[in-house]
Amino acid sequence: MKILLIEDEPELRDSILKYLKEENYRVETAEDFQMAFQKAGSYDYDCVLVDVSLPGGSGLEIIKSLKENKSTAGIIVISAKNSLPDKIAGLELGADDYLSKPFHLAELNARIRALIRRKNFSGESKISVNEIMVLPDERRVFVNTQEVMLTAKEFDLLLYFIANKNRVVSKNAIAEHLSGEFADHLDNHDFIYSHIKNLRKKLMEQRCKDYISTVYGIGYHFKI
Ligand code: CA
């Protein structure tokens, strides 16, 4: 899961960043309006955390632009204490949720998880696809009720495939999802191939059907 954190207060930004990384999210940060606008317009995120008052502009403009560009990212507004107008404006522009400063990091995490579930899996805390069962909050996967131990990347890959099931996903989209903003600078996607190979092997060891097929020259297809 890839998150864009837009926050200009260095201490708050660093503490959120550190916490979310420990929770296995891939996080990119932006510390002012310009940087936030550029990143939000150039890359796909699962979730964008937007502080409203930023040097150089308003976080509300970022929300507006995400919505105009038909972004599917979940948006959480981080507003200053007691700033009801910011909250309302953010929600009216299409943000999904908001948090007022100060907040507990665990609460932020719970909001992000709930949001991603709502977006990708209609709010399910347990995702079942035939013989595969995923507990996204616990990052655990079962095949035919046997637990399969996946690496963080393999887990993200599986969840990405499930969220995009019956759709062809390009190698570029997978690379960007797994590694963040530098994917477009990689001219070699061998690392995706090896993660997919390992994921398939682990699933099939538990007698899971092979749902992942290669679409030559394009990417992969998780077909149910
Ligand atoms: Ca601020």
Boltz pocket constraint, residues with backbone or C-beta under 6 A from the ligand:
constraints:
  - pocket:
      binder: B
      contacts: [[A, 7], [A, 8], [A, 9], [A, 51], [A, 52], [A, 53], [A, 54]]
      max_distance: 6.0
